[in-house]
């Protein structure tokens, strides 16, 4: 154990503020002398620099601080000092838990920050009467907070938690069945393995596509001669602009006489000229022109009325 942890605090304090509220020059002396006027913190061992405390010493000192924390009133400077000291002493737990997620895309500083929130929650919930070592109690809370962070922020498209958990179950089941069957499992095999319906498995597999997304401006690989993804998917279909009119024209055309429908079909579907239509129907080209003009005016008027 560190020699500084064997002693007790005997200095009288002139301030009850925690060290972070003091000037840098006064901070070192304040760490060894923070005691309220009633001696509430008297008897605590000296606290060396947090990065110099060995894990075994941190556990012993944390136990002492938890005992003192139970006797302090929440909201006081003394309570805040002891609580903050516990956080600093146990930051190594957060860094250890965060190292398990080093392969994720999120910055390590953000993961440590989220893990520290879990550490604070563990400190607030910990009770010495449980007879459990604090690291054993705190680690699940810290890791759970980090996992919750990834669950809530790492998905490109927000999906229900049920589907997020189903994605993990499908990935695990897929690996197990692939090793057992020596091939990729089918939807039915996954459903039977997880005691789910085929529809639920398909829904979970579709939700997995929302975990990551590619940018439309992403550049192709070096050996890919094509341009960005936005240049390779989709195009402007000018025919879409007329779909609404086509659908609106259908009932109007259905109300036309059979000969007028025949002329429209020959002119705009078969692409025949007015003279060819006249020969086909046995009428003059001028008559075809008048019938076609009358039909188009009728259809145009019908569209205008509907709008």
C-alpha positions in Angstrom: 0.0 0.0 0.0 1.2 3.5 -0.7 2.9 5.1 2.3 0.6 8.2 2.0 -2.5 6.0 2.6 -1.3 4.9 6.0 -1.5 8.3 7.6 -4.5 10.3 8.7 -5.5 13.9 8.0 -4.5 16.2 10.9 -4.4 19.6 9.2 -7.1 22.2 9.9 -8.7 23.5 6.7 -9.4 27.1 5.9 -11.8 26.3 3.1 -14.4 23.6 2.5 -14.4 24.0 -1.3 -13.4 20.9 -3.3 -10.0 21.2 -5.1 -11.4 22.0 -8.5 -12.6 25.4 -7.1 -9.2 26.4 -5.9 -6.3 28.1 -7.6 -3.6 25.7 -9.0 -1.0 27.0 -6.5 -3.4 26.2 -3.6 -4.7 22.9 -4.9 -1.9 20.7 -3.7 -2.2 21.9 -0.1 -6.0 21.7 -0.2 -6.0 18.0 -1.2 -4.2 17.2 2.1 -6.2 19.7 4.2 -9.9 19.6 3.2 -11.7 19.3 6.5 -14.8 21.1 7.6 -14.8 23.0 10.9 -16.6 20.1 12.7 -13.9 17.6 11.6 -16.3 15.7 9.4 -13.5 14.6 7.1 -10.9 14.2 9.8 -9.1 10.9 9.9 -9.2 10.3 6.1 -5.8 9.1 4.8 -3.7 11.4 2.5 -4.7 11.1 -1.1 -1.7 11.0 -3.5 -2.0 11.9 -7.2 -4.7 9.8 -8.7 -2.6 8.3 -11.4 -0.1 7.1 -8.8 -2.6 5.1 -6.8 -2.3 1.3 -7.4 -5.5 -0.7 -7.9 -5.2 -2.4 -4.5 -4.7 1.0 -2.8 -7.6 2.5 -4.8 -10.0 -0.3 -3.5 -8.9 0.3 0.1 -9.2 4.0 -0.1 -12.5 3.8 -1.9 -13.9 1.7 0.9 -12.8 4.3 3.4 -14.3 7.1 1.3 -17.6 5.2 0.9 -17.8 4.8 4.7 -17.4 8.5 5.1 -19.8 9.3 2.3 -22.6 7.5 4.1 -22.2 9.9 7.1 -22.2 13.1 5.0 -25.2 15.1 3.9 -25.8 15.1 0.2 -25.5 18.6 -1.4 -22.7 19.8 1.0 -19.2 20.7 -0.1 -17.8 17.8 1.9 -20.1 15.3 0.2 -19.2 16.6 -3.2 -15.5 16.4 -2.3 -15.6 12.8 -1.2 -17.8 11.8 -4.2 -15.5 13.6 -6.7 -12.5 11.9 -5.1 -14.2 8.5 -5.6 -14.8 9.3 -9.3 -11.1 10.3 -9.8 -9.8 7.2 -7.9 -11.9 4.8 -10.0 -11.4 6.3 -13.5 -9.1 3.3 -14.3 -12.3 1.2 -14.3 -13.8 3.4 -17.0 -10.6 3.3 -19.1 -10.5 -0.5 -18.8 -14.1 -0.9 -19.9 -13.7 1.6 -22.7 -10.7 -0.3 -24.1 -13.1 -3.1 -25.0 -14.8 -0.8 -27.5 -11.6 0.5 -29.1 -12.5 -0.9 -32.5 -15.7 1.2 -32.7 -15.7 4.3 -34.9 -16.6 6.6 -32.0 -13.6 8.6 -30.5 -12.2 7.1 -27.3 -12.7 10.4 -25.4 -16.4 10.2 -26.0 -16.6 6.5 -24.9 -14.6 7.4 -21.7 -16.9 10.3 -21.0 -20.0 8.1 -21.3 -18.4 5.4 -19.1 -17.7 8.1 -16.5 -21.4 8.7 -16.3 -21.9 5.0 -15.6 -19.2 5.3 -12.9 -21.0 8.2 -11.2 -24.3 6.2 -11.3 -22.5 3.3 -9.7 -21.1 5.4 -6.9 -24.5 6.9 -6.2 -26.1 3.4 -6.0 -23.3 1.6 -4.1 -23.9 0.4 -0.6 -21.2 -1.1 1.6 -23.7 -3.3 3.3 -24.0 -5.4 0.2 -20.6 -6.9 0.9 -19.5 -6.6 -2.7 -16.3 -5.0 -4.0 -17.0 -1.7 -5.7 -15.2 -2.7 -9.0 -17.4 -5.8 -9.2 -20.5 -3.7 -8.7 -19.5 -0.8 -10.9 -18.2 -2.6 -14.0 -21.7 -3.8 -15.3 -23.1 -0.3 -14.9 -20.2 1.3 -16.8 -20.3 -1.2 -19.6 -24.1 -0.9 -19.8 -23.9 2.8 -20.1 -21.4 2.5 -23.0 -23.5 -0.1 -24.8 -26.6 2.1 -24.4 -24.6 5.0 -25.9 -23.8 2.9 -29.0 -27.3 1.6 -29.2 -28.8 5.1 -29.2 -26.2 6.9 -31.4 -24.4 4.5 -33.7 -27.4 3.5 -35.9 -27.7 5.5 -39.1 -31.5 5.2 -39.0 -33.3 5.0 -35.7 -35.1 1.7 -35.2 -37.0 0.3 -32.2 -34.9 -1.2 -29.5 -36.6 -4.6 -30.1 -35.1 -4.7 -33.6 -31.7 -3.5 -32.4 -31.6 -6.5 -30.0 -32.9 -8.8 -32.7 -30.1 -7.8 -34.9 -27.6 -9.0 -32.3 -29.5 -12.2 -31.8 -29.6 -12.9 -35.5 -25.8 -12.2 -35.9 -25.0 -14.6 -33.1 -27.4 -17.3 -34.3 -26.1 -16.9 -37.9 -22.5 -17.5 -36.7 -23.5 -20.6 -34.7 -25.6 -22.2 -37.5 -22.9 -21.4 -40.1 -20.3 -23.3 -38.1 -22.8 -26.2 -37.5 -24.1 -26.4 -41.1 -21.0 -25.3 -42.9 -23.1 -22.9 -44.9 -25.1 -19.7 -44.5 -28.4 -20.5 -42.6 -31.8 -19.9 -44.3 -34.5 -17.7 -42.9 -36.5 -20.8 -41.7 -33.4 -22.2 -39.9 -32.8 -18.9 -38.1 -36.5 -18.7 -37.2 -36.5 -22.2 -35.7 -33.2 -21.6 -33.9 -34.5 -18.4 -32.2 -38.1 -19.6 -31.8 -39.4 -16.8 -34.0 -41.6 -16.5 -37.0 -40.2 -16.1 -40.5 -41.7 -12.6 -40.7 -39.8 -11.5 -37.5 -36.5 -12.8 -38.8 -37.0 -11.0 -42.2 -37.9 -7.8 -40.3 -34.8 -8.1 -38.2 -32.6 -8.7 -41.2 -34.1 -5.7 -42.9 -33.5 -3.5 -39.8 -29.8 -4.5 -39.9 -29.4 -2.5 -43.0 -30.1 0.6 -41.0 -27.1 0.2 -38.8 -24.7 1.8 -41.3 -25.2 4.0 -44.3 -22.9 5.0 -47.1 -22.6 8.6 -48.3 -23.9 9.4 -51.8 -20.7 11.5 -52.2 -18.4 8.6 -51.1 -15.6 8.1 -53.6 -15.2 4.7 -55.2 -12.3 2.3 -54.5 -9.0 2.8 -56.3 -9.7 0.0 -58.7 -13.2 1.2 -59.4 -13.4 3.3 -62.6 -16.9 4.6 -61.9 -17.7 7.8 -60.1 -19.3 8.6 -56.7 -22.4 6.6 -55.6 -24.7 9.4 -56.4 -23.6 9.2 -60.1 -24.4 5.5 -60.3 -27.8 5.3 -58.8 -31.0 6.9 -59.9 -31.6 9.2 -62.9 -34.2 11.8 -63.8 -37.1 10.0 -65.5 -39.0 12.6 -67.4 -41.8 10.1 -68.1 -42.8 10.3 -64.4 -44.0 13.9 -64.9 -46.9 12.6 -67.1 -48.0 9.7 -64.9 -50.6 11.8 -63.1 -52.1 13.0 -66.3 -52.1 9.5 -67.8 -54.0 8.1 -64.8 -56.4 11.0 -64.9 -57.0 10.5 -68.6 -57.9 6.8 -68.3 -61.6 7.3 -67.1 -62.1 10.2 -69.6 -60.9 8.1 -72.5 -63.1 5.2 -71.4 -66.1 7.5 -71.9 -65.3 8.3 -75.5 -67.1 6.7 -78.4 -65.4 3.7 -79.9 -64.3 5.5 -83.1 -62.7 8.3 -81.2 -60.8 5.8 -79.0 -59.7 4.0 -82.1 -58.4 7.2 -83.7 -56.4 8.1 -80.5 -54.9 4.6 -80.4 -53.8 4.7 -84.0 -52.4 8.2 -83.7 -50.6 8.2 -80.3 -50.0 4.4 -79.8 -49.4 3.1 -83.3 -47.9 6.4 -84.5 -49.9 6.5 -87.7 -50.4 9.7 -89.6 -53.8 11.3 -90.2 -53.8 10.1 -93.8 -53.0 6.5 -92.8 -55.8 6.7 -90.2 -58.2 7.9 -92.8 -57.4 5.0 -95.1 -57.7 2.6 -92.1 -61.2 3.9 -91.2 -62.4 4.8 -94.7 -62.7 8.5 -94.1 -60.8 11.6 -95.3 -57.7 13.0 -93.7 -59.6 16.3 -93.0 -62.4 14.4 -91.2 -59.8 12.6 -89.1 -58.2 15.9 -88.2 -61.6 17.4 -87.1 -62.4 14.3 -85.0 -59.0 14.2 -83.4 -59.1 18.0 -82.6 -62.6 17.6 -81.0 -61.5 14.6 -78.9 -58.4 16.4 -77.6 -60.4 19.5 -76.7 -62.8 17.3 -74.8 -60.1 15.5 -72.9 -58.3 18.8 -72.1 -61.5 20.3 -70.8 -62.1 17.2 -68.6 -58.6 17.5 -67.1 -59.1 21.1 -66.3 -62.5 20.5 -64.6 -60.9 17.8 -62.4 -58.0 20.1 -61.4 
